[in-house]
Amino acid sequence: MRLVSYLLDGEPRYGAAVEGGVVDLTKRIGRDFSDVKALIAANALSDAQEAIAGAKPDYVIDDLVLLPPVLAPEKLWCIGVNYAERNAEYKDNSDLPKYPSLFVRSMSSMTGSGQPLEKPKVSEQLDYEGELVIVIGQGGRHIPREQAWAHIFGMTLCNEGTIRDWLRHGKFNVTQGKNFDRSGSIGPWIVTSDELDPRGPHDLTTRVNGEVRQQDSTERLMFPFDYLISYLSTFATLKPGDMIVTGTPTGAGVRFDPPRWLGVGDVVEVESSRIGVLRNTVAAEQ
């Protein structure tokens, strides 16, 4: 199943993306779940599957304003330096990391597929980072690695947009450059684990105006999905709907000489063949 969140008459709703459009689930399920996060927390995927059986689409997906599939996760974790060769891009002769690099983003820094990415007034250094995202289903603390796969509800995509010159404003953190409003995106939907085995392998490609900039596979992750879940749950209780953005491959704009920043009108596409395409156009901050 592909679960999608969207606006209808200014109100957030959710549904299932099917051939020909979207089946609205907001009021269709017998139990009244307010959003995708509530559906996940109630372990009600079977209810959603039953609700769409034989149903015709209520809306054409291109007519909808898409939102990030989970609107208000308690935690949006982001992993850095996770693909092979990423550590070498820093040119600091450091050893491979023993543990994941980690930071958090607010959902105000994210928008949905098809919505504008915002280039801020204060910087010319808006950059792209295509990433795969795992969505937590069953929560937990101290999750053993061998049990981690059972805690994944599904997967989606992220453009973990970054304002590069604001990454170094603080001595020890990158939070500022990672949290500009609407600088990144998540979507277009969650593909549930019964349809998409999170064990993979999963391909990942990022294009800017049709040009391939990033391309890799989860076979080359330094810290695989099951490790990340076990590691994060050691210090924080994972909750249903939490999202883990699992790292970007080599090839971000900052790594070119000279750097290739995103400009107004540029189109960024993040694609994985078994998930779909997350597509956004860059617009200027108003």
N, C-alpha and C positions, 0 to 999 in steps of 0.2 A: 504494500500500500504506500501511496505517496500523499503525505499529509501536508497541507498548505494553509497558511494564515493570510488573511487579506482584509481590506476595508470594503464595506458595503454601506453606502449612504453615511459615511463617516464613522461607522461602528465596526470594530474588529470582529471578524467571524473566522471560522475555519472549516475545512472540508477535505475531500479526497480528490486529487488530480487523477482523472481517468481519460480514456480516449474520447476526444471531443470536448473536453472542458473540465469543470469542477462540480462535484456533488457536494452540496452544502450539508454539513454535519451538525451545525450549531444547535438546531432544534430537532434534528431527525433521530438522534439516539434516544432511547427510552429514558435513560438517566440524563439529566441536564448538566452536561459538562460545559464550563464556560470557555475553555480554550484547549489547545493541544497539550499544554502542561498538565491540566487537570485530567485529561484523558490518559496521559502517561501514568500519572500518579495513581489513578484508579485501576491500572492494568486492564483497561477496557478496549484494547485493540480489537478483540473479537466482536464487541458490540458495534464498532465502526465498520468492520468487515461485513457484518450482517446487514447493517443499515444501507450499504451501497450496493448490495447484491441485486442486480437487475435494474438499478436506478439509472435514469437518464441524467446527463449533466444539467445542473441548474444555471450555470454561467459559462461563457467562453472565457478561458483563462486570460487571454490578451485584453479583455475588457476590465480586468480587476487590478486594483492597486495591491501588489503583493507586499507582505510584511515578512520579517524573519519568522521562520516557522514556529519557534518558541518565543513568545513575546517577552516574558519576564523570568528567565532562568535565575535561580538564586546565585549561581556561579557561572561565569564565562571565563574559563581558563584558556590561556594561550601558551603554546610551547614554542620555544625558539631553538634554532640550530639543531634540527632533528634529522635531516637528510645527509647522506654521504656527500662529502666535499663542502658542505656548508661551513664547517669550522675553518677550513682552509681559506675561505673567502675573506676572513678577517685579517689574514696576513700578519698574525702576531706570534707565529711559531708555537702556539699553545698545543698541549696534548688534547686528544679527544676528550670531551666532557664525560665525567663519571655519572653525573645526574642531569636531568633535564633543566634547561633554562625555563623560567616560568614568570609570567606576568598576568594581570587581569585587565579586562576591558569592561566598560559599562555598555549596556544595550543602547544608550543614546548615541554611541559612536557607530552603530550599525543601522543599515537600512535594508530593504528587501530587494529581490531581483527585479530589474526593470526600473528601479527608482534611481534618481541622480546621486552620484558620489559627489561630495562637496569639497571643492578645492578652496582652502581657507584664504582669507585676505592677508594673513600675516606670513605666508610662506609660499615659495615656488616649488617646494620639495615634496609634493604628494607622490607617493610610490605605491605600487601594487604588491601583494603577496598572496598567491593562490594557495589554498589549503583545504584539506579534508577535515571534516568535523564529525566527532562521535557524540551522540546524544544519549545521556544516561536514562535508563528505564528504571530498573530496581536500584534503589540507593543502597548505601552501606558505608561502613567504616572498617578499616583493616581488611580489605577485600583481597584474598589470596590471588596471586596471578593466575593460577590454574582455573579459577572461577570467574575471572574478569569478563570473559566473553558473554556470559549470561546476563551481565548488567548493562549491555548495550541495547538500547531500544531501536536505534537506526543511525543513519548517516545523512549528512548534508554537506554543503560547500561554503567556503568563506573566501572573500577577498579581504585580507587582513590589512586594509589600507593604513599607511604609515606616513607621518609628517617627519621626514628624516632629520631636519635641523633642530627639531624640538625633542628628539630622543636624548640629547646630551645636555639638556638644561640642568638636570640634577646630577650629582656625582655618582650615585649608585643605582639609578632607576631609569626606566624608559617610559614611564607611565604617561607623561605629558604627550609625547609624540604618538602614542597609541590610542588616545582617547578623544581626538577631535570629533565633534558632532558630525555624524553621517559621513565619516571618512572611509568606512568599510561597509561590507554587506555580507549577509548570510541568506542562503536559500538555494534554489527556489522552493524546495520542499524537503521533508524528511522521507527518505526511503527506509521502510522498516526492515528489521533484521530477518524477518521471515521471508522477505523477497530478496534481500541483499545480504549475503553472509559477510559480516564485518572482518572476518579473518583474511579476506581478499585472496589474491593481491588486487589492489586498486590503482589504476592509473590516474595521473593528475596532469593537466595541461593548462597553462595560462597564456592567453593571447591579448595583445594590444593592437587594436585596429586590424585584426586578422593575422598579425605576425606572432608566431610562437615565440614566447620569451622564457617560459618555464615548462619543463616536461620531466616527469619522474614517476616512480612507482613505490608503493609502500613496502615492497621487497627490500628497499634500501634505507628504511628507517633505522636510526640508531636506537630509538626508544619506541618499540611497537605499541599498539593500542592497549594490549593487555598489561604491559609493564606500566604504562601511564596511569591506568585506572588503579592498579595496586599501589603505585607510588603516591598518587594524590590522596587516595583514601587513607593513607597512613597518618596524615595530619589533619585532614578535613573530611567530614561526612559528605559523601556525594548524595545528591538529592535527585529525584525524578525531574527530568527536563534540563538538568545541568548540561552544559556543552563544553567539550574539550576541542579546541582548535589545534591541530596536531603538528603544525610546522610547515614551513614553505621550502621548496627546492631552491637550488641555485638559479640565478638569472633575474633577480629583482632589478629595477631600474638603477638603483644606487651603485650596482656592481659594474656598470658600463663605464667606459672612458671616452668622452665625458658621460656623466650620469644622464639617464633618459627619464626625466620626470613626466608625470601625467599632466596634460593640459586640457583646458576646456574643450569639450567635444570629443575627446578620446573615448573609445569604447573598450572596456575591459571584460573579457570572458574567462571564467574559470570553469573547466569541464572535467568530469570523470565519466567514462563511458557507461557505467552502470548506475549513475545518479542523474546526470543531465548537465545543463549549462546554467551557470549564474552569470547574468549579463547586466552591466551598468554603464551608463554614460557619465562622464565628468562634467559637472556644472560649477559655476563660480558661486561662492558664498554671497548671499544677498545682504 
